[in-house]
Amino acid sequence: MNDDEQSKKIGQLIAKAWADDRFKTKLLSDPVATLKAEGVALPHGLQLRAVENTDKLVYFVIPARPTELSEEDLEKAAGGTIGCKQPPCVTSIPACIILPGK
């Protein structure tokens, strides 16, 4: 599955969590197993915590500091063009906030 397909799949799973409270509960309690069961490829040994934004609580995620950035990534960062594909936030440097109603 390429990045675009993976991003589309994650978007579909977010929509499923919005529509199905039982699925959302599973996703929040055991995101790795739930995502793998839905066909999302995750690196072996990855720890993942799923959280849910609300109207009054939005999680601001600070990504891990990259060990190396390509010239293209540095250009994007300097130009302020790194952003999000909504949903979900998927970039080579995953850093975004999705505000309610945006």
Biopython code that builds the backbone (N, CA, C, O; Angstrom):
import numpy as np
from Bio.PDB.StructureBuilder import StructureBuilder

atoms = [
    (1, "MET", "N", (0.858, -1.175, 0.000)),
    (1, "MET", "CA", (0.000, 0.000, 0.000)),
    (1, "MET", "C", (0.903, 1.236, 0.000)),
    (1, "MET", "O", (1.754, 1.384, 0.877)),
    (2, "ASN", "N", (0.716, 2.128, -0.988)),
    (2, "ASN", "CA", (1.541, 3.336, -1.031)),
    (2, "ASN", "C", (1.007, 4.379, -0.039)),
    (2, "ASN", "O", (-0.026, 4.170, 0.597)),
    (3, "ASP", "N", (1.726, 5.506, 0.085)),
    (3, "ASP", "CA", (1.358, 6.532, 1.066)),
    (3, "ASP", "C", (-0.037, 7.107, 0.828)),
    (3, "ASP", "O", (-0.783, 7.344, 1.778)),
    (4, "ASP", "N", (-0.390, 7.332, -0.446)),
    (4, "ASP", "CA", (-1.719, 7.879, -0.744)),
    (4, "ASP", "C", (-2.826, 6.895, -0.362)),
    (4, "ASP", "O", (-3.853, 7.288, 0.192)),
    (5, "GLU", "N", (-2.606, 5.615, -0.664)),
    (5, "GLU", "CA", (-3.595, 4.590, -0.299)),
    (5, "GLU", "C", (-3.694, 4.469, 1.218)),
    (5, "GLU", "O", (-4.789, 4.339, 1.764)),
    (6, "GLN", "N", (-2.548, 4.512, 1.896)),
    (6, "GLN", "CA", (-2.522, 4.421, 3.363)),
    (6, "GLN", "C", (-3.265, 5.628, 3.962)),
    (6, "GLN", "O", (-4.050, 5.477, 4.898)),
    (7, "SER", "N", (-3.013, 6.807, 3.419)),
    (7, "SER", "CA", (-3.682, 8.009, 3.899)),
    (7, "SER", "C", (-5.192, 7.913, 3.701)),
    (7, "SER", "O", (-5.965, 8.274, 4.588)),
    (8, "LYS", "N", (-5.606, 7.424, 2.530)),
    (8, "LYS", "CA", (-7.037, 7.259, 2.248)),
    (8, "LYS", "C", (-7.657, 6.252, 3.220)),
    (8, "LYS", "O", (-8.757, 6.473, 3.725)),
    (9, "LYS", "N", (-6.957, 5.157, 3.479)),
    (9, "LYS", "CA", (-7.451, 4.125, 4.397)),
    (9, "LYS", "C", (-7.611, 4.696, 5.807)),
    (9, "LYS", "O", (-8.614, 4.434, 6.470)),
    (10, "ILE", "N", (-6.632, 5.470, 6.265)),
    (10, "ILE", "CA", (-6.714, 6.083, 7.601)),
    (10, "ILE", "C", (-7.919, 7.028, 7.654)),
    (10, "ILE", "O", (-8.646, 7.050, 8.647)),
    (11, "GLY", "N", (-8.130, 7.795, 6.602)),
    (11, "GLY", "CA", (-9.296, 8.685, 6.543)),
    (11, "GLY", "C", (-10.604, 7.914, 6.649)),
    (11, "GLY", "O", (-11.535, 8.341, 7.333)),
    (12, "GLN", "N", (-10.666, 6.769, 5.964)),
    (12, "GLN", "CA", (-11.865, 5.928, 6.034)),
    (12, "GLN", "C", (-12.077, 5.388, 7.451)),
    (12, "GLN", "O", (-13.211, 5.290, 7.921)),
    (13, "LEU", "N", (-10.980, 5.040, 8.124)),
    (13, "LEU", "CA", (-11.094, 4.510, 9.483)),
    (13, "LEU", "C", (-11.504, 5.597, 10.472)),
    (13, "LEU", "O", (-12.218, 5.324, 11.437)),
    (14, "ILE", "N", (-11.058, 6.818, 10.235)),
    (14, "ILE", "CA", (-11.506, 7.930, 11.081)),
    (14, "ILE", "C", (-13.011, 8.117, 10.904)),
    (14, "ILE", "O", (-13.735, 8.280, 11.886)),
    (15, "ALA", "N", (-13.481, 8.094, 9.664)),
    (15, "ALA", "CA", (-14.923, 8.217, 9.409)),
    (15, "ALA", "C", (-15.687, 7.071, 10.071)),
    (15, "ALA", "O", (-16.771, 7.272, 10.619)),
    (16, "LYS", "N", (-15.118, 5.875, 10.015)),
    (16, "LYS", "CA", (-15.758, 4.719, 10.660)),
    (16, "LYS", "C", (-15.837, 4.925, 12.169)),
    (16, "LYS", "O", (-16.849, 4.592, 12.787)),
    (17, "ALA", "N", (-14.777, 5.472, 12.768)),
    (17, "ALA", "CA", (-14.785, 5.732, 14.215)),
    (17, "ALA", "C", (-15.834, 6.783, 14.568)),
    (17, "ALA", "O", (-16.466, 6.691, 15.621)),
    (18, "TRP", "N", (-16.027, 7.779, 13.704)),
    (18, "TRP", "CA", (-17.061, 8.791, 13.941)),
    (18, "TRP", "C", (-18.454, 8.178, 13.892)),
    (18, "TRP", "O", (-19.349, 8.613, 14.616)),
    (19, "ALA", "N", (-18.641, 7.176, 13.046)),
    (19, "ALA", "CA", (-19.966, 6.585, 12.845)),
    (19, "ALA", "C", (-20.262, 5.407, 13.766)),
    (19, "ALA", "O", (-21.427, 5.083, 14.001)),
    (20, "ASP", "N", (-19.220, 4.764, 14.292)),
    (20, "ASP", "CA", (-19.388, 3.516, 15.034)),
    (20, "ASP", "C", (-18.663, 3.615, 16.374)),
    (20, "ASP", "O", (-17.439, 3.502, 16.437)),
    (21, "ASP", "N", (-19.435, 3.829, 17.451)),
    (21, "ASP", "CA", (-18.849, 3.994, 18.783)),
    (21, "ASP", "C", (-18.063, 2.767, 19.246)),
    (21, "ASP", "O", (-17.044, 2.905, 19.923)),
    (22, "ARG", "N", (-18.525, 1.577, 18.888)),
    (22, "ARG", "CA", (-17.795, 0.355, 19.287)),
    (22, "ARG", "C", (-16.427, 0.314, 18.615)),
    (22, "ARG", "O", (-15.431, -0.020, 19.256)),
    (23, "PHE", "N", (-16.373, 0.652, 17.329)),
    (23, "PHE", "CA", (-15.095, 0.679, 16.623)),
    (23, "PHE", "C", (-14.178, 1.750, 17.213)),
    (23, "PHE", "O", (-12.982, 1.517, 17.390)),
    (24, "LYS", "N", (-14.738, 2.927, 17.517)),
    (24, "LYS", "CA", (-13.944, 4.005, 18.100)),
    (24, "LYS", "C", (-13.353, 3.571, 19.437)),
    (24, "LYS", "O", (-12.192, 3.864, 19.725)),
    (25, "THR", "N", (-14.136, 2.881, 20.249)),
    (25, "THR", "CA", (-13.640, 2.394, 21.536)),
    (25, "THR", "C", (-12.476, 1.434, 21.336)),
    (25, "THR", "O", (-11.472, 1.523, 22.043)),
    (26, "LYS", "N", (-12.599, 0.510, 20.373)),
    (26, "LYS", "CA", (-11.504, -0.418, 20.061)),
    (26, "LYS", "C", (-10.265, 0.335, 19.584)),
    (26, "LYS", "O", (-9.148, 0.036, 20.005)),
    (27, "LEU", "N", (-10.471, 1.309, 18.706)),
    (27, "LEU", "CA", (-9.355, 2.078, 18.165)),
    (27, "LEU", "C", (-8.640, 2.860, 19.257)),
    (27, "LEU", "O", (-7.411, 2.929, 19.260)),
    (28, "LEU", "N", (-9.384, 3.444, 20.176)),
    (28, "LEU", "CA", (-8.777, 4.204, 21.266)),
    (28, "LEU", "C", (-8.074, 3.294, 22.276)),
    (28, "LEU", "O", (-7.049, 3.675, 22.842)),
    (29, "SER", "N", (-8.614, 2.101, 22.504)),
    (29, "SER", "CA", (-8.030, 1.222, 23.524)),
    (29, "SER", "C", (-6.860, 0.387, 23.006)),
    (29, "SER", "O", (-5.930, 0.104, 23.762)),
    (30, "ASP", "N", (-6.886, -0.008, 21.742)),
    (30, "ASP", "CA", (-5.797, -0.815, 21.179)),
    (30, "ASP", "C", (-5.583, -0.434, 19.713)),
    (30, "ASP", "O", (-5.954, -1.183, 18.809)),
    (31, "PRO", "N", (-4.979, 0.743, 19.486)),
    (31, "PRO", "CA", (-4.884, 1.239, 18.120)),
    (31, "PRO", "C", (-4.038, 0.366, 17.199)),
    (31, "PRO", "O", (-4.383, 0.217, 16.027)),
    (32, "VAL", "N", (-2.956, -0.210, 17.682)),
    (32, "VAL", "CA", (-2.090, -1.017, 16.820)),
    (32, "VAL", "C", (-2.848, -2.238, 16.297)),
    (32, "VAL", "O", (-2.876, -2.481, 15.090)),
    (33, "ALA", "N", (-3.455, -2.996, 17.189)),
    (33, "ALA", "CA", (-4.181, -4.193, 16.772)),
    (33, "ALA", "C", (-5.371, -3.834, 15.875)),
    (33, "ALA", "O", (-5.647, -4.524, 14.893)),
    (34, "THR", "N", (-6.067, -2.758, 16.218)),
    (34, "THR", "CA", (-7.243, -2.356, 15.442)),
    (34, "THR", "C", (-6.843, -1.930, 14.036)),
    (34, "THR", "O", (-7.482, -2.335, 13.065)),
    (35, "LEU", "N", (-5.794, -1.118, 13.915)),
    (35, "LEU", "CA", (-5.351, -0.676, 12.602)),
    (35, "LEU", "C", (-4.820, -1.841, 11.767)),
    (35, "LEU", "O", (-5.111, -1.936, 10.574)),
    (36, "LYS", "N", (-4.044, -2.724, 12.390)),
    (36, "LYS", "CA", (-3.541, -3.894, 11.662)),
    (36, "LYS", "C", (-4.694, -4.769, 11.172)),
    (36, "LYS", "O", (-4.662, -5.277, 10.051)),
    (37, "ALA", "N", (-5.714, -4.943, 12.022)),
    (37, "ALA", "CA", (-6.869, -5.753, 11.636)),
    (37, "ALA", "C", (-7.620, -5.131, 10.457)),
    (37, "ALA", "O", (-8.303, -5.830, 9.708)),
    (38, "GLU", "N", (-7.489, -3.825, 10.300)),
    (38, "GLU", "CA", (-8.152, -3.111, 9.202)),
    (38, "GLU", "C", (-7.254, -2.993, 7.971)),
    (38, "GLU", "O", (-7.628, -2.355, 6.986)),
    (39, "GLY", "N", (-6.064, -3.610, 8.026)),
    (39, "GLY", "CA", (-5.186, -3.625, 6.861)),
    (39, "GLY", "C", (-4.190, -2.493, 6.767)),
    (39, "GLY", "O", (-3.590, -2.290, 5.711)),
    (40, "VAL", "N", (-3.998, -1.748, 7.844)),
    (40, "VAL", "CA", (-3.027, -0.659, 7.838)),
    (40, "VAL", "C", (-1.655, -1.226, 8.212)),
    (40, "VAL", "O", (-1.505, -1.877, 9.246)),
    (41, "ALA", "N", (-0.667, -0.973, 7.369)),
    (41, "ALA", "CA", (0.691, -1.466, 7.615)),
    (41, "ALA", "C", (1.384, -0.566, 8.627)),
    (41, "ALA", "O", (1.480, 0.646, 8.434)),
    (42, "LEU", "N", (1.862, -1.171, 9.703)),
    (42, "LEU", "CA", (2.598, -0.440, 10.728)),
    (42, "LEU", "C", (3.948, -1.110, 10.938)),
    (42, "LEU", "O", (4.046, -2.335, 10.864)),
    (43, "PRO", "N", (4.984, -0.330, 11.199)),
    (43, "PRO", "CA", (6.294, -0.928, 11.455)),
    (43, "PRO", "C", (6.256, -1.825, 12.695)),
    (43, "PRO", "O", (5.568, -1.520, 13.669)),
    (44, "HIS", "N", (6.999, -2.927, 12.649)),
    (44, "HIS", "CA", (7.081, -3.849, 13.782)),
    (44, "HIS", "C", (7.614, -3.107, 15.014)),
    (44, "HIS", "O", (8.581, -2.351, 14.926)),
    (45, "GLY", "N", (6.980, -3.331, 16.137)),
    (45, "GLY", "CA", (7.420, -2.739, 17.393)),
    (45, "GLY", "C", (6.945, -1.314, 17.616)),
    (45, "GLY", "O", (7.284, -0.708, 18.632)),
    (46, "LEU", "N", (6.164, -0.764, 16.687)),
    (46, "LEU", "CA", (5.674, 0.601, 16.838)),
    (46, "LEU", "C", (4.687, 0.682, 17.988)),
    (46, "LEU", "O", (3.767, -0.130, 18.081)),
    (47, "GLN", "N", (4.875, 1.650, 18.854)),
    (47, "GLN", "CA", (3.898, 1.944, 19.893)),
    (47, "GLN", "C", (3.057, 3.106, 19.384)),
    (47, "GLN", "O", (3.584, 4.059, 18.811)),
    (48, "LEU", "N", (1.768, 3.025, 19.592)),
    (48, "LEU", "CA", (0.863, 4.028, 19.060)),
    (48, "LEU", "C", (-0.202, 4.331, 20.094)),
    (48, "LEU", "O", (-0.794, 3.418, 20.670)),
    (49, "ARG", "N", (-0.445, 5.589, 20.325)),
    (49, "ARG", "CA", (-1.508, 6.002, 21.241)),
    (49, "ARG", "C", (-2.534, 6.783, 20.437)),
    (49, "ARG", "O", (-2.190, 7.753, 19.761)),
    (50, "ALA", "N", (-3.773, 6.371, 20.504)),
    (50, "ALA", "CA", (-4.856, 7.075, 19.829)),
    (50, "ALA", "C", (-5.579, 7.948, 20.852)),
    (50, "ALA", "O", (-5.886, 7.504, 21.958)),
    (51, "VAL", "N", (-5.842, 9.184, 20.469)),
    (51, "VAL", "CA", (-6.570, 10.120, 21.319)),
    (51, "VAL", "C", (-7.634, 10.790, 20.468)),
    (51, "VAL", "O", (-7.563, 10.771, 19.239)),
    (52, "GLU", "N", (-8.607, 11.372, 21.118)),
    (52, "GLU", "CA", (-9.706, 12.005, 20.393)),
    (52, "GLU", "C", (-9.800, 13.476, 20.772)),
    (52, "GLU", "O", (-9.901, 13.812, 21.952)),
    (53, "ASN", "N", (-9.765, 14.356, 19.771)),
    (53, "ASN", "CA", (-10.006, 15.774, 20.006)),
    (53, "ASN", "C", (-11.478, 15.979, 20.340)),
    (53, "ASN", "O", (-12.338, 15.220, 19.893)),
    (54, "THR", "N", (-11.757, 17.006, 21.122)),
    (54, "THR", "CA", (-13.126, 17.402, 21.427)),
    (54, "THR", "C", (-13.267, 18.886, 21.104)),
    (54, "THR", "O", (-12.324, 19.514, 20.624)),
    (55, "ASP", "N", (-14.437, 19.438, 21.367)),
    (55, "ASP", "CA", (-14.634, 20.873, 21.155)),
    (55, "ASP", "C", (-13.748, 21.706, 22.077)),
    (55, "ASP", "O", (-13.371, 22.825, 21.732)),
    (56, "LYS", "N", (-13.418, 21.164, 23.243)),
    (56, "LYS", "CA", (-12.676, 21.928, 24.245)),
    (56, "LYS", "C", (-11.249, 21.427, 24.464)),
    (56, "LYS", "O", (-10.478, 22.057, 25.187)),
    (57, "LEU", "N", (-10.894, 20.308, 23.850)),
    (57, "LEU", "CA", (-9.553, 19.751, 24.033)),
    (57, "LEU", "C", (-9.012, 19.304, 22.681)),
    (57, "LEU", "O", (-9.569, 18.414, 22.037)),
    (58, "VAL", "N", (-7.920, 19.934, 22.263)),
    (58, "VAL", "CA", (-7.265, 19.594, 21.011)),
    (58, "VAL", "C", (-5.828, 19.219, 21.331)),
    (58, "VAL", "O", (-5.132, 19.953, 22.032)),
    (59, "TYR", "N", (-5.388, 18.090, 20.825)),
    (59, "TYR", "CA", (-4.028, 17.628, 21.068)),
    (59, "TYR", "C", (-3.072, 18.276, 20.082)),
    (59, "TYR", "O", (-3.299, 18.249, 18.873)),
    (60, "PHE", "N", (-2.019, 18.850, 20.599)),
    (60, "PHE", "CA", (-0.954, 19.440, 19.791)),
    (60, "PHE", "C", (0.186, 18.441, 19.802)),
    (60, "PHE", "O", (0.790, 18.205, 20.848)),
    (61, "VAL", "N", (0.488, 17.852, 18.660)),
    (61, "VAL", "CA", (1.495, 16.787, 18.583)),
    (61, "VAL", "C", (2.809, 17.374, 18.098)),
    (61, "VAL", "O", (2.881, 17.986, 17.032)),
    (62, "ILE", "N", (3.838, 17.178, 18.894)),
    (62, "ILE", "CA", (5.185, 17.584, 18.512)),
    (62, "ILE", "C", (5.877, 16.337, 17.975)),
    (62, "ILE", "O", (6.150, 15.407, 18.734)),
    (63, "PRO", "N", (6.163, 16.307, 16.680)),
    (63, "PRO", "CA", (6.778, 15.105, 16.103)),
    (63, "PRO", "C", (8.207, 14.924, 16.593)),
    (63, "PRO", "O", (8.847, 15.866, 17.060)),
    (64, "ALA", "N", (8.691, 13.695, 16.476)),
    (64, "ALA", "CA", (10.081, 13.411, 16.822)),
    (64, "ALA", "C", (10.981, 14.261, 15.931)),
    (64, "ALA", "O", (10.680, 14.500, 14.761)),
    (65, "ARG", "N", (12.069, 14.701, 16.498)),
    (65, "ARG", "CA", (13.026, 15.498, 15.731)),
    (65, "ARG", "C", (13.654, 14.619, 14.654)),
    (65, "ARG", "O", (14.189, 13.554, 14.962)),
    (66, "PRO", "N", (13.597, 15.049, 13.412)),
    (66, "PRO", "CA", (14.178, 14.225, 12.343)),
    (66, "PRO", "C", (15.693, 14.165, 12.462)),
    (66, "PRO", "O", (16.343, 15.131, 12.861)),
    (67, "THR", "N", (16.234, 13.022, 12.112)),
    (67, "THR", "CA", (17.685, 12.880, 12.151)),
    (67, "THR", "C", (18.309, 13.483, 10.910)),
    (67, "THR", "O", (19.420, 14.012, 10.957)),
    (68, "GLU", "N", (17.593, 13.402, 9.798)),
    (68, "GLU", "CA", (18.074, 13.990, 8.555)),
    (68, "GLU", "C", (16.902, 14.585, 7.797)),
    (68, "GLU", "O", (15.812, 14.013, 7.768)),
    (69, "LEU", "N", (17.127, 15.712, 7.198)),
    (69, "LEU", "CA", (16.128, 16.319, 6.338)),
    (69, "LEU", "C", (16.724, 16.470, 4.944)),
    (69, "LEU", "O", (17.887, 16.842, 4.790)),
    (70, "SER", "N", (15.925, 16.180, 3.948)),
    (70, "SER", "CA", (16.374, 16.387, 2.577)),
    (70, "SER", "C", (16.348, 17.882, 2.284)),
    (70, "SER", "O", (15.748, 18.656, 3.030)),
    (71, "GLU", "N", (16.990, 18.281, 1.213)),
    (71, "GLU", "CA", (16.947, 19.676, 0.795)),
    (71, "GLU", "C", (15.496, 20.112, 0.544)),
    (71, "GLU", "O", (15.109, 21.236, 0.864)),
    (72, "GLU", "N", (14.710, 19.207, -0.029)),
    (72, "GLU", "CA", (13.305, 19.511, -0.309)),
    (72, "GLU", "C", (12.531, 19.752, 0.986)),
    (72, "GLU", "O", (11.725, 20.679, 1.064)),
    (73, "ASP", "N", (12.772, 18.916, 2.008)),
    (73, "ASP", "CA", (12.099, 19.102, 3.292)),
    (73, "ASP", "C", (12.511, 20.416, 3.946)),
    (73, "ASP", "O", (11.674, 21.123, 4.508)),
    (74, "LEU", "N", (13.804, 20.745, 3.873)),
    (74, "LEU", "CA", (14.270, 22.007, 4.447)),
    (74, "LEU", "C", (13.625, 23.201, 3.743)),
    (74, "LEU", "O", (13.238, 24.177, 4.386)),
    (75, "GLU", "N", (13.515, 23.110, 2.408)),
    (75, "GLU", "CA", (12.868, 24.171, 1.642)),
    (75, "GLU", "C", (11.410, 24.334, 2.054)),
    (75, "GLU", "O", (10.931, 25.452, 2.242)),
    (76, "LYS", "N", (10.714, 23.219, 2.193)),
    (76, "LYS", "CA", (9.306, 23.262, 2.603)),
    (76, "LYS", "C", (9.170, 23.902, 3.981)),
    (76, "LYS", "O", (8.300, 24.746, 4.195)),
    (77, "ALA", "N", (10.032, 23.499, 4.913)),
    (77, "ALA", "CA", (9.964, 24.034, 6.275)),
    (77, "ALA", "C", (10.257, 25.526, 6.276)),
    (77, "ALA", "O", (9.566, 26.293, 6.946)),
    (78, "ALA", "N", (11.273, 25.945, 5.531)),
    (78, "ALA", "CA", (11.636, 27.360, 5.477)),
    (78, "ALA", "C", (10.537, 28.177, 4.805)),
    (78, "ALA", "O", (10.296, 29.325, 5.179)),
    (79, "GLY", "N", (9.875, 27.592, 3.820)),
    (79, "GLY", "CA", (8.814, 28.300, 3.109)),
    (79, "GLY", "C", (7.467, 28.187, 3.766)),
    (79, "GLY", "O", (6.505, 28.822, 3.334)),
    (80, "GLY", "N", (7.386, 27.381, 4.812)),
    (80, "GLY", "CA", (6.138, 27.232, 5.542)),
    (80, "GLY", "C", (5.080, 26.440, 4.801)),
    (80, "GLY", "O", (3.886, 26.663, 5.002)),
    (81, "THR", "N", (5.503, 25.510, 3.937)),
    (81, "THR", "CA", (4.499, 24.785, 3.167)),
    (81, "THR", "C", (4.218, 23.391, 3.686)),
    (81, "THR", "O", (3.348, 22.708, 3.148)),
    (82, "ILE", "N", (4.929, 22.940, 4.720)),
    (82, "ILE", "CA", (4.618, 21.624, 5.263)),
    (82, "ILE", "C", (3.283, 21.729, 5.968)),
    (82, "ILE", "O", (3.068, 22.639, 6.769)),
    (83, "GLY", "N", (2.391, 20.811, 5.678)),
    (83, "GLY", "CA", (1.064, 20.904, 6.269)),
    (83, "GLY", "C", (0.398, 19.564, 6.351)),
    (83, "GLY", "O", (1.053, 18.535, 6.519)),
    (84, "CYS", "N", (-0.902, 19.579, 6.233)),
    (84, "CYS", "CA", (-1.685, 18.376, 6.445)),
    (84, "CYS", "C", (-2.528, 18.047, 5.244)),
    (84, "CYS", "O", (-2.975, 18.918, 4.499)),
    (85, "LYS", "N", (-2.727, 16.764, 5.084)),
    (85, "LYS", "CA", (-3.780, 16.271, 4.224)),
    (85, "LYS", "C", (-4.877, 15.884, 5.204)),
    (85, "LYS", "O", (-4.622, 15.104, 6.122)),
    (86, "GLN", "N", (-6.055, 16.390, 5.044)),
    (86, "GLN", "CA", (-7.097, 16.117, 6.024)),
    (86, "GLN", "C", (-8.167, 15.230, 5.453)),
    (86, "GLN", "O", (-8.536, 15.403, 4.291)),
    (87, "PRO", "N", (-8.696, 14.269, 6.225)),
    (87, "PRO", "CA", (-7.954, 13.631, 7.289)),
    (87, "PRO", "C", (-7.059, 12.565, 6.710)),
    (87, "PRO", "O", (-7.278, 12.201, 5.554)),
    (88, "PRO", "N", (-6.119, 12.053, 7.366)),
    (88, "PRO", "CA", (-5.493, 12.505, 8.594)),
    (88, "PRO", "C", (-4.290, 13.359, 8.268)),
    (88, "PRO", "O", (-4.055, 13.701, 7.109)),
    (89, "CYS", "N", (-3.540, 13.700, 9.274)),
    (89, "CYS", "CA", (-2.307, 14.441, 9.068)),
    (89, "CYS", "C", (-1.243, 13.446, 8.632)),
    (89, "CYS", "O", (-0.824, 12.600, 9.421)),
    (90, "VAL", "N", (-0.806, 13.541, 7.394)),
    (90, "VAL", "CA", (0.211, 12.624, 6.891)),
    (90, "VAL", "C", (1.180, 13.432, 6.036)),
    (90, "VAL", "O", (0.833, 13.859, 4.935)),
    (91, "THR", "N", (2.376, 13.639, 6.535)),
    (91, "THR", "CA", (3.413, 14.319, 5.774)),
    (91, "THR", "C", (4.730, 13.639, 6.072)),
    (91, "THR", "O", (4.796, 12.775, 6.946)),
    (92, "SER", "N", (5.776, 14.013, 5.362)),
    (92, "SER", "CA", (7.087, 13.448, 5.671)),
    (92, "SER", "C", (7.567, 13.936, 7.023)),
    (92, "SER", "O", (8.372, 13.271, 7.676)),
    (93, "ILE", "N", (7.082, 15.084, 7.446)),
    (93, "ILE", "CA", (7.324, 15.574, 8.806)),
    (93, "ILE", "C", (5.949, 15.819, 9.405)),
    (93, "ILE", "O", (5.392, 16.907, 9.255)),
    (94, "PRO", "N", (5.386, 14.801, 10.094)),
    (94, "PRO", "CA", (3.994, 14.912, 10.517)),
    (94, "PRO", "C", (3.790, 15.921, 11.640)),
    (94, "PRO", "O", (4.043, 15.618, 12.806)),
    (95, "ALA", "N", (3.338, 17.108, 11.291)),
    (95, "ALA", "CA", (3.107, 18.130, 12.287)),
    (95, "ALA", "C", (1.886, 18.944, 11.888)),
    (95, "ALA", "O", (1.933, 19.708, 10.924)),
    (96, "CYS", "N", (0.807, 18.784, 12.616)),
    (96, "CYS", "CA", (-0.369, 19.592, 12.316)),
    (96, "CYS", "C", (-1.338, 19.545, 13.466)),
    (96, "CYS", "O", (-1.261, 18.694, 14.353)),
    (97, "ILE", "N", (-2.246, 20.479, 13.421)),
    (97, "ILE", "CA", (-3.391, 20.488, 14.335)),
    (97, "ILE", "C", (-4.613, 20.545, 13.444)),
    (97, "ILE", "O", (-4.695, 21.396, 12.558)),
    (98, "ILE", "N", (-5.552, 19.661, 13.662)),
    (98, "ILE", "CA", (-6.824, 19.743, 12.963)),
    (98, "ILE", "C", (-7.829, 20.281, 13.955)),
    (98, "ILE", "O", (-8.231, 19.580, 14.884)),
    (99, "LEU", "N", (-8.233, 21.522, 13.763)),
    (99, "LEU", "CA", (-9.142, 22.172, 14.696)),
    (99, "LEU", "C", (-10.574, 21.789, 14.377)),
    (99, "LEU", "O", (-10.922, 21.594, 13.213)),
    (100, "PRO", "N", (-11.413, 21.677, 15.409)),
    (100, "PRO", "CA", (-12.808, 21.363, 15.172)),
    (100, "PRO", "C", (-13.424, 22.372, 14.226)),
    (100, "PRO", "O", (-13.204, 23.576, 14.360)),
    (101, "GLY", "N", (-14.194, 21.880, 13.271)),
    (101, "GLY", "CA", (-14.886, 22.754, 12.342)),
    (101, "GLY", "C", (-14.036, 23.286, 11.214)),
    (101, "GLY", "O", (-14.534, 24.065, 10.401)),
    (102, "LYS", "N", (-12.781, 22.907, 11.126)),
    (102, "LYS", "CA", (-11.903, 23.395, 10.056)),
    (102, "LYS", "C", (-11.834, 22.391, 8.936)),
    (102, "LYS", "O", (-11.144, 22.622, 7.943)),
]
sb = StructureBuilder()
sb.init_structure("model")
sb.init_model(0)
sb.init_chain("A")
sb.init_seg("    ")
for serial, (resi, resn, name, xyz) in enumerate(atoms, 1):
    if name == "N":
        sb.init_residue(resn, " ", resi, " ")
    sb.init_atom(name, np.array(xyz, "f"), 0.0, 1.0, " ", f" {name:<3s}", serial, name[0])
structure = sb.get_structure()
